[in-house]
Amino acid sequence: MSDRKCPVSIIIPCLCSIDDLEPILFSLYKGIRWPSEILLIDSGSLLIKNKESFDSLRSKFDINFASIIAAIFTDKVLYPGAARNEGCRKASQDWIAFLDVNTTPSFDWLSEAYQKIQANDIKIIFGNTRYIGTTISQRIFIRATYGERSVTTVPGTFLHSSTLNDIGLFLPNIRAGEDTDWLLRAQQFGYFERPRFSQRLTYKAIPTNIYELSKKWYRNYRSCSPVVFHLDSQKLVYFIATNSMLLFLAFNWNTLMAEWDETSFLYLANVTKLTLLFLVLLYSSLRGLIMPIRRGTKLSKLIPIQWLAVSFICLILDISKLIAFLSALIFPSKSESKNFLCRYSSENS
């Protein structure tokens, strides 16, 4: 059985139900090769509180596979970044791989990643996740957000522990966005420019209604703004400022430029209505057509009318992001202030 194992520690932050944990463990169990250990970072005492259910789940596996599942208990609830950091410290292997509960690897994910590492003498392979929707609403949500093209992700990433000396660990005190921050640092250190491979995973835990989706967007952006998404927030401010100036000019054009003299060549009839129509069409085209197509959605899936639904979803999410950004700016939490100080501190060294 030892020849089936890869010398890698898989780290999975675990703040979920036992039922949510079962699919990813079975996916690894059915894999061509197994890791040397699977570290479940039990930051919510889930496995302690449900010890009988957890033991029952482990009993469903071959004893050799069950023996590599280890639960790492912490005395407080950890956000995903802090949980991954704890896993990196506890890992017994030099090679480390990251997974999330709702992100499912293919059966050949581990074996192919390890083969590529050995064959190409590289120290990191990035995860590559495709978001899958089973309902019409979920598919529209995906087109409005992640896109139908797979994206580079921390889940699925396979690396040598020495790369963490360059990139650092994860921001520990934010609920979401720590993965984006980490990938940006990996890019800054040139890991995206080196010979690059990726391993595909799937993610199916898409919200099923707009309320849950917008709540998730608000929570995530509220948690990580302005630490990770400060550039995104700046773009949002510039967009609002530019459009506000344009609307102000449209509302006052005939007053300022033509003094409401309809015979003046500077007088523009219906200038306010035309400006509003232009802005609506511009936003709808950008968010409902151009951006989804750039993210992998075929034009045939957006016309004749679905692009309007996509742009409407984007509008709601952009409003959620704006409210999250403003609330974080006006009422910053202690964890957000702390992250400015700890981003390149010893926590990430």
C-alpha positions as CSV (number, residue, x, y, z in Angstrom):
1,M,0.0,0.0,0.0
2,S,3.0,2.3,0.6
3,D,3.7,2.5,-3.1
4,R,0.2,4.0,-3.6
5,K,1.0,6.9,-1.3
6,C,2.5,10.3,-2.3
7,P,4.8,12.0,0.2
8,V,2.3,14.9,0.6
9,S,0.3,16.4,3.4
10,I,-3.2,17.6,2.3
11,I,-4.6,20.4,4.4
12,I,-8.4,20.9,4.6
13,P,-9.9,23.7,6.8
14,C,-12.9,22.1,8.4
15,L,-15.7,24.3,9.7
16,C,-18.7,22.4,8.2
17,S,-21.0,19.4,8.9
18,I,-19.9,15.8,8.8
19,D,-22.1,15.4,5.7
20,D,-20.2,18.1,3.9
21,L,-16.9,16.5,4.7
22,E,-17.8,13.1,3.3
23,P,-17.7,13.8,-0.4
24,I,-14.2,15.2,-0.5
25,L,-12.8,12.3,1.6
26,F,-14.5,9.8,-0.7
27,S,-13.0,11.6,-3.7
28,L,-9.5,11.3,-2.2
29,Y,-10.2,7.7,-1.2
30,K,-11.1,6.7,-4.7
31,G,-8.1,8.5,-6.1
32,I,-5.4,6.7,-8.0
33,R,-2.9,7.6,-5.3
34,W,-3.4,8.6,-1.7
35,P,-1.5,11.3,0.3
36,S,0.7,10.4,3.3
37,E,-1.7,12.3,5.5
38,I,-4.9,14.3,5.4
39,L,-5.0,17.1,8.0
40,L,-8.5,18.2,8.9
41,I,-8.1,21.5,10.7
42,D,-11.1,21.3,13.1
43,S,-11.2,24.9,14.1
44,G,-14.9,24.8,15.2
45,S,-14.6,21.6,17.4
46,L,-16.9,20.0,14.8
47,L,-15.2,16.6,15.0
48,I,-15.0,16.7,18.8
49,K,-18.6,17.5,19.2
50,N,-19.6,14.9,16.6
51,K,-17.0,12.3,17.5
52,E,-19.4,9.3,16.9
53,S,-20.4,10.6,13.5
54,F,-16.8,11.3,12.6
55,D,-15.7,7.8,13.7
56,S,-18.7,6.3,11.7
57,L,-17.5,8.2,8.6
58,R,-13.9,6.9,9.0
59,S,-15.2,3.4,9.4
60,K,-16.5,3.6,5.8
61,F,-13.0,3.6,4.4
62,D,-10.3,1.0,4.1
63,I,-8.3,0.9,7.4
64,N,-5.1,2.0,5.6
65,F,-6.9,5.2,4.3
66,A,-8.6,5.8,7.6
67,S,-5.2,5.8,9.3
68,I,-4.0,8.8,7.2
69,I,-6.9,11.0,8.3
70,A,-5.8,13.2,11.2
71,A,-8.0,15.9,12.9
72,I,-6.1,18.9,14.2
73,F,-8.0,20.5,17.0
74,T,-7.8,24.2,17.9
75,D,-9.0,26.1,20.9
76,K,-10.8,28.7,18.9
77,V,-12.6,29.1,15.6
78,L,-10.1,29.9,12.8
79,Y,-10.7,31.6,9.5
80,P,-9.5,29.6,6.4
81,G,-6.2,31.4,6.2
82,A,-5.3,30.8,9.9
83,A,-6.5,27.2,9.5
84,R,-4.2,26.6,6.5
85,N,-1.3,28.2,8.4
86,E,-1.9,25.8,11.3
87,G,-1.9,22.9,8.8
88,C,1.4,24.0,7.3
89,R,3.0,24.0,10.8
90,K,1.6,20.6,11.6
91,A,2.4,18.9,8.2
92,S,4.9,16.1,8.4
93,Q,5.7,16.1,4.7
94,D,7.8,18.6,2.7
95,W,5.1,18.6,0.0
96,I,1.8,20.2,0.8
97,A,-1.5,20.4,-1.0
98,F,-4.5,22.6,-0.2
99,L,-8.2,21.6,-0.6
100,D,-11.5,23.1,0.6
101,V,-14.5,21.1,1.7
102,N,-16.7,22.2,-1.2
103,T,-14.0,21.9,-3.9
104,T,-13.8,18.4,-5.3
105,P,-10.6,17.1,-7.0
106,S,-10.7,14.5,-9.8
107,F,-9.6,11.0,-9.0
108,D,-6.3,11.5,-10.8
109,W,-5.6,15.0,-9.3
110,L,-3.0,13.9,-6.8
111,S,-1.2,11.4,-9.0
112,E,-0.9,13.8,-12.0
113,A,0.2,16.7,-9.8
114,Y,3.0,14.5,-8.3
115,Q,4.1,13.2,-11.7
116,K,4.3,16.7,-13.1
117,I,6.3,17.9,-10.0
118,Q,8.8,15.0,-10.5
119,A,9.0,15.2,-14.3
120,N,9.5,18.9,-14.6
121,D,11.5,19.7,-11.4
122,I,9.2,22.4,-10.2
123,K,8.1,23.3,-6.7
124,I,4.5,24.5,-7.2
125,I,1.4,23.6,-9.2
126,F,-1.6,25.8,-8.9
127,G,-5.1,24.7,-8.5
128,N,-7.6,25.3,-11.3
129,T,-11.2,25.3,-10.4
130,R,-14.3,25.3,-12.5
131,Y,-17.6,26.5,-11.0
132,I,-20.5,24.2,-11.8
133,G,-24.2,25.1,-11.5
134,T,-27.0,22.5,-11.6
135,T,-30.0,25.0,-11.7
136,I,-30.7,27.8,-14.1
137,S,-30.3,30.4,-11.3
138,Q,-26.9,28.9,-10.3
139,R,-25.7,29.0,-13.9
140,I,-26.7,32.7,-14.2
141,F,-24.9,33.5,-10.9
142,I,-21.8,31.8,-12.3
143,R,-21.9,33.9,-15.5
144,A,-22.3,37.0,-13.4
145,T,-19.4,36.2,-11.0
146,Y,-16.8,33.5,-11.4
147,G,-17.3,32.8,-15.1
148,E,-17.5,29.4,-16.9
149,R,-13.8,29.3,-17.6
150,S,-11.8,27.6,-14.8
151,V,-9.8,30.0,-12.6
152,T,-6.6,29.7,-10.6
153,T,-7.3,28.8,-7.0
154,V,-5.5,27.9,-3.8
155,P,-7.6,24.7,-3.5
156,G,-5.8,22.2,-5.7
157,T,-2.5,23.9,-5.3
158,F,0.4,21.5,-4.7
159,L,3.7,22.9,-3.5
160,H,7.0,22.3,-1.7
161,S,7.1,23.9,1.8
162,S,10.2,25.9,0.8
163,T,8.1,28.1,-1.5
164,L,6.3,29.4,1.6
165,N,9.6,31.1,2.5
166,D,9.1,33.3,-0.6
167,I,5.3,33.6,-0.8
168,G,4.6,33.5,3.0
169,L,1.6,32.1,4.8
170,F,-2.0,33.3,4.6
171,L,-3.7,36.3,6.1
172,P,-5.2,34.8,9.3
173,N,-7.8,37.3,10.3
174,I,-10.2,37.7,7.4
175,R,-13.1,35.4,6.5
176,A,-12.5,35.6,2.7
177,G,-9.9,37.0,0.3
178,E,-6.9,35.5,1.9
179,D,-6.5,33.2,-1.1
180,T,-6.5,36.1,-3.5
181,D,-3.9,37.9,-1.5
182,W,-1.7,34.8,-1.4
183,L,-2.0,34.2,-5.2
184,L,-1.1,37.9,-5.8
185,R,2.0,37.4,-3.7
186,A,2.9,34.2,-5.6
187,Q,2.5,36.2,-8.8
188,Q,4.8,39.0,-7.5
189,F,7.5,36.4,-6.7
190,G,7.4,35.2,-10.3
191,Y,5.8,31.8,-9.7
192,F,3.2,32.5,-12.4
193,E,6.0,33.2,-14.9
194,R,7.8,30.0,-14.4
195,P,6.9,26.8,-16.3
196,R,3.3,26.4,-15.0
197,F,0.9,23.5,-14.8
198,S,-2.5,23.3,-13.2
199,Q,-4.9,20.7,-11.8
200,R,-8.6,21.0,-12.4
201,L,-11.2,20.8,-9.6
202,T,-14.9,21.5,-9.4
203,Y,-16.9,23.7,-7.1
204,K,-20.7,23.1,-6.8
205,A,-21.7,25.0,-3.6
206,I,-23.2,27.9,-5.5
207,P,-26.0,29.9,-3.7
208,T,-29.4,29.0,-5.1
209,N,-31.0,32.5,-4.6
210,I,-30.0,36.1,-5.0
211,Y,-30.4,36.8,-1.3
212,E,-27.8,34.2,-0.3
213,L,-25.5,35.3,-3.1
214,S,-25.6,39.0,-2.2
215,K,-25.2,38.1,1.5
216,K,-22.1,36.1,0.7
217,W,-20.7,38.9,-1.5
218,Y,-21.3,41.4,1.3
219,R,-19.8,39.2,4.0
220,N,-16.7,38.4,1.9
221,Y,-16.0,42.0,0.8
222,R,-16.8,43.4,4.3
223,S,-14.3,40.9,5.7
224,C,-11.4,41.5,3.3
225,S,-11.9,45.2,2.4
226,P,-9.7,47.2,2.2
227,V,-6.8,44.7,2.9
228,V,-7.1,42.6,-0.2
229,F,-9.6,44.3,-2.5
230,H,-8.4,47.9,-2.1
231,L,-7.7,48.2,-5.8
232,D,-11.2,46.9,-6.6
233,S,-12.7,49.4,-4.1
234,Q,-10.8,52.2,-5.8
235,K,-12.1,51.2,-9.2
236,L,-15.6,51.2,-7.8
237,V,-15.1,54.7,-6.3
238,Y,-13.7,56.0,-9.6
239,F,-16.6,54.4,-11.5
240,I,-19.2,56.1,-9.2
241,A,-17.4,59.4,-9.2
242,T,-17.1,59.5,-13.0
243,N,-20.8,58.6,-13.5
244,S,-21.9,61.1,-10.9
245,M,-20.0,63.8,-12.7
246,L,-21.5,62.8,-16.0
247,L,-25.0,62.8,-14.6
248,F,-24.4,66.2,-13.0
249,L,-23.3,67.6,-16.3
250,A,-26.3,66.0,-18.1
251,F,-28.8,67.5,-15.6
252,N,-27.2,70.9,-15.9
253,W,-25.9,71.0,-19.5
254,N,-28.7,73.2,-20.9
255,T,-28.6,75.5,-18.0
256,L,-24.8,76.0,-18.0
257,M,-24.1,75.9,-21.7
258,A,-27.2,77.2,-23.4
259,E,-29.2,79.0,-20.7
260,W,-32.2,77.0,-21.9
261,D,-32.1,78.8,-25.2
262,E,-33.5,76.2,-27.6
263,T,-32.1,78.1,-30.6
264,S,-28.5,77.8,-29.3
265,F,-26.3,75.3,-31.1
266,L,-25.2,74.1,-27.6
267,Y,-28.8,73.2,-26.6
268,L,-29.3,69.4,-26.4
269,A,-32.9,68.1,-26.3
270,N,-33.5,65.2,-23.9
271,V,-29.9,65.3,-22.8
272,T,-30.7,63.8,-19.4
273,K,-32.8,60.9,-20.7
274,L,-30.2,60.1,-23.4
275,T,-27.4,60.2,-20.8
276,L,-29.2,57.9,-18.5
277,L,-30.0,55.5,-21.3
278,F,-26.4,55.6,-22.4
279,L,-25.2,54.7,-18.9
280,V,-27.7,51.9,-18.5
281,L,-26.8,50.4,-21.9
282,L,-23.1,50.8,-21.1
283,Y,-23.3,49.0,-17.8
284,S,-25.6,46.3,-19.1
285,S,-23.4,45.6,-22.1
286,L,-20.2,45.6,-20.0
287,R,-21.5,43.4,-17.1
288,G,-24.0,41.4,-19.0
289,L,-22.1,40.6,-22.2
290,I,-18.5,41.7,-22.4
291,M,-17.3,40.4,-19.0
292,P,-19.1,37.1,-19.0
293,I,-17.7,36.4,-22.5
294,R,-14.2,37.2,-21.3
295,R,-14.7,34.8,-18.5
296,G,-15.6,31.9,-20.8
297,T,-19.4,32.2,-21.4
298,K,-20.5,31.7,-25.0
299,L,-22.5,34.5,-26.6
300,S,-25.3,32.0,-27.5
301,K,-25.9,31.5,-23.7
302,L,-26.4,35.2,-23.2
303,I,-28.7,36.2,-26.0
304,P,-31.4,37.1,-26.7
305,I,-32.4,38.1,-23.1
306,Q,-30.3,36.3,-20.5
307,W,-27.6,39.0,-20.6
308,L,-30.1,41.3,-19.0
309,A,-30.6,38.9,-16.0
310,V,-26.8,38.6,-15.7
311,S,-26.4,42.4,-15.7
312,F,-29.2,42.7,-13.1
313,I,-27.4,40.2,-10.8
314,C,-24.1,42.1,-11.3
315,L,-25.9,45.4,-10.3
316,I,-27.1,43.8,-7.0
317,L,-23.7,42.4,-6.3
318,D,-22.0,45.7,-7.1
319,I,-24.3,47.5,-4.7
320,S,-23.5,44.9,-2.1
321,K,-19.8,45.4,-2.7
322,L,-20.2,49.2,-2.4
323,I,-22.1,48.9,0.9
324,A,-19.5,46.4,2.2
325,F,-16.6,48.8,1.2
326,L,-18.3,51.8,2.8
327,S,-19.2,50.0,6.0
328,A,-15.6,48.7,6.3
329,L,-14.3,52.2,5.7
330,I,-16.6,53.9,8.2
331,F,-16.7,51.1,10.8
332,P,-13.5,49.0,10.5
333,S,-13.3,46.0,12.7
334,K,-10.3,45.2,14.8
335,S,-9.3,42.2,12.6
336,E,-9.2,44.5,9.5
337,S,-7.0,47.0,11.3
338,K,-4.8,44.2,12.5
339,N,-4.3,42.8,9.0
340,F,-2.6,46.0,7.8
341,L,0.1,45.3,10.4
342,C,0.4,41.5,10.0
343,R,0.4,41.1,6.2
344,Y,4.1,40.7,6.0
345,S,4.7,39.9,9.7
346,S,6.1,36.8,11.2
347,E,2.7,35.1,10.7
348,N,3.5,35.1,6.9
349,S,7.2,34.4,7.1
